[in-house]
Amino acid sequence: MAKAKDDEKKEPKPNFFMRIGLFIKQVIDELRKVVTPTGKELLSWSVAVFIFVLLLMVFVTILDFGLGKLVFLIFG
């Protein structure tokens, strides 16, 4: 009985080309929502990313040297 109700609710899938067309339409609709940053915003975000990457490099370098010394002390 439940299977008969499920079959009634299913609607046929659109064909392959209609699905591709729908996908392209949705992509274009989403691209229209994109806002291009101003030059000032782009510069500030670029500087922020650069500083963050530098801080991560320093952190990983400290961990590398610290763990290297620790391993050398343990296993000599």
Order of alpha helices (4+ residues) and beta strands (2+ residues): alpha-alpha-alpha
